[in-house]
Amino acid sequence: EAQVTQNPRYLITVTGKKLTVTCSQNMNHEYMSWYRQDPGLGLRQIYYSMNVEATDKGDVPEGYKVSRKEKRNFPLILESPSPNQTSLYFCASSLGTDQPQHFGDGTRLSIL
Amino acid sequence: QKEVEQNSGPLSVPEGAIASLNCTYSDRVSQSFFWYRQYSGKSPELIMSIYSNGDKEDGRFTAQLNKASQYVSLLIRDSQPSDSATYLCAVNQGRGSTLGRLYFGRGTQLTVWP
């Protein structure tokens, strides 16, 4: 089954404790992206990657890191999480930038 | 800042009616346009993609694109209660330094009542 898998689905943690949200896709997609979704603000792009070893900033990259060492994986790293990063996070992938994106099920992060 | 604006909701229509959702975008060079549906607590799922001016139909859904006026709309005919969700408009420029950027509107919440 074609899918984008995110882990964990839910996480409650404390300020400053490094965490990684994994994202993996099995569709051989070139393009992957991370979004956060907050009430009243909609979906905002954090980082995206158009290919292996190619990543770039979206609207709200501050406080986040990503890497794309292999095509299928695109982890999101919060080196020192803060409460303002409490949000619902989605990973997505597509064949290309002009193609529809397939979204993962989301990760709900709470930073206390 | 590349802006994508959607008509403010919530939008409420009776079952069987036509629901009309609108989206305007600020960057004239935008190339690719998408409508996603998002049920509460779920991830967005694609409804339609459209790339050329005019109408594109898929079942009860019709997307309309007018690049000169910089708007894209989604019509839902014979609306059903199962269509009740938030609809997200997304726009990709498709060129230059923002090739990989996808801009979303804040969404329009649609309720279809029986």
Chai-1 contact restraints between the chains, C-beta under 6 A:
chainA,res_idxA,chainB,res_idxB,connection_type,confidence,min_distance_angstrom,max_distance_angstrom,comment,restraint_id
A,G42,B,F104,contact,1.0,0.0,6.0,A-B,restraint_1
A,G42,B,R106,contact,1.0,0.0,6.0,A-B,restraint_2
A,G42,B,G107,contact,1.0,0.0,6.0,A-B,restraint_3
A,L43,B,F104,contact,1.0,0.0,6.0,A-B,restraint_4
A,Y48,B,G100,contact,1.0,0.0,6.0,A-B,restraint_5
A,M50,B,G100,contact,1.0,0.0,6.0,A-B,restraint_6
A,D56,B,G100,contact,1.0,0.0,6.0,A-B,restraint_7
A,F90,B,S43,contact,1.0,0.0,6.0,A-B,restraint_8
A,T97,B,N92,contact,1.0,0.0,6.0,A-B,restraint_9
A,T97,B,L99,contact,1.0,0.0,6.0,A-B,restraint_10
A,T97,B,G100,contact,1.0,0.0,6.0,A-B,restraint_11
A,D98,B,S32,contact,1.0,0.0,6.0,A-B,restraint_12
A,D98,B,N92,contact,1.0,0.0,6.0,A-B,restraint_13
A,D98,B,G94,contact,1.0,0.0,6.0,A-B,restraint_14
A,P100,B,F34,contact,1.0,0.0,6.0,A-B,restraint_15
A,P100,B,L46,contact,1.0,0.0,6.0,A-B,restraint_16
A,P100,B,S49,contact,1.0,0.0,6.0,A-B,restraint_17
A,F103,B,S43,contact,1.0,0.0,6.0,A-B,restraint_18
A,F103,B,P44,contact,1.0,0.0,6.0,A-B,restraint_19
A,D105,B,S43,contact,1.0,0.0,6.0,A-B,restraint_20
A,G106,B,S43,contact,1.0,0.0,6.0,A-B,restraint_21
